Amino acid sequence: MLIAIAGTIGFSRLEGLSAFDAFYLTVVTITTVGYGDIVPTTDASRLLAMGLVVTGFTFFTAVVITSVQSLFERREETRRSQQLQTLITLFYSEVGDRLIRLLSSCDPDLPCIQEPPSTEKTWTHEDYSQLAEVLKYHGFKVSLEKLDAGKLKEILDSPLLLTLLENPQVFNHALFNKVLRGMFHVKGELAIHEQFSNLSDNLQAHLSNDLSKIYEPAVKLWLSHMKHLEKAYPSLFMTILETNPFGVAKPERSCPPPFPVEPA
């Protein structure tokens, strides 16, 4: 725009053209069309025309290159996002689903979410939305008294975990990376403490806290992934929802809110 304005003013003064004719000559010059009906007649005008051609062509080339580069970057970002979502789907189908089922079974506050209000067992989009809202404020506690150490060790021994952690796309995903690193951390602790009953109260509290640090991001990652599936793959979303890691029961609508409610 600035190039066109400068050219219009320059040709108008140097050639004595009207504003429209000067603008027309500027556009013809910049685009290198060269109709020949209006041409520069003075040395100063020709110098201006040469400057406009070089500047305009450079600017036009830069715009084209930037636009093409931006297009390819968007396509690459979309491809990386799709690959990452595929890896997350693989994680939950092989490991993550079982992990959440196991930890949620040891969650003392989860029955409020799991108890069904009726005999209806089929989850809907509304049920999922309500579950997602409830889990935003959930405490994600893990009671070691109910935890099956053998099942947890079996989950953490999956060779898939190391493969995923070594993937650069997973490494750049903060939440996914946090889940995997937390699982390896707990795996190291289980190698030292195979039985929870023999641990001191401080060690039990420490391990319970470490498990909570896996439990919470694993659930939040699951919710984020489900949101993606709901938009991109509705059929897959409903299939996974019906077998969700929180059980087939609907969330209890009569549960008290897990977050403070301001008085009316």
C-alpha angles and dihedrals in degrees: 000000000000090000091053093048092048092049093048093051092044096050091042092057099035097043100027091237127156117258091256095048091046090051090046091052090048093053093045090050096047093047090045090228094135104194091174096218091111118026136171110264103183132063090242091053092049090051089050090049092051090049091050092050093051095041095042094047091048091049093046091049091049091051092050093047092047092048093049092045091050090050093052091045091053091049091048091048090050091049092049091047092051092049091049092050088050090054091049090050089051091049094054095042092052106028118349097064092054091044093055091044091053097045094041089053086061094046109110092200098048100086088077088063097040103047109103119226090214143002090274109117103178115102121221135195088262091054090051092049090051092048091050090051093049093048091054088074100031120127097221096213121174121206112208091202091074098034119112103219092194094056091045091051090049090054094046092049092063110127088216091076095066091045091054094045091054091054109103092216091056090046090058093050103087098200096043091045090050092054094050095045090048090052092052090048092054090044089059091050092050089054087062100035109037095167124047096199093070095053124105119247091256093052091046091051090048093050092044089053091049090051090050088054088059096039097055100048090041090057093043091049089050091052091048091048092048090052089055092048092048090062101033104032111019094173093052089045092057092045093053091042092057090055096035118158092248092067131260093283118105120244112270109255092195093059115120112253111270090220133060115278118209114232116254 
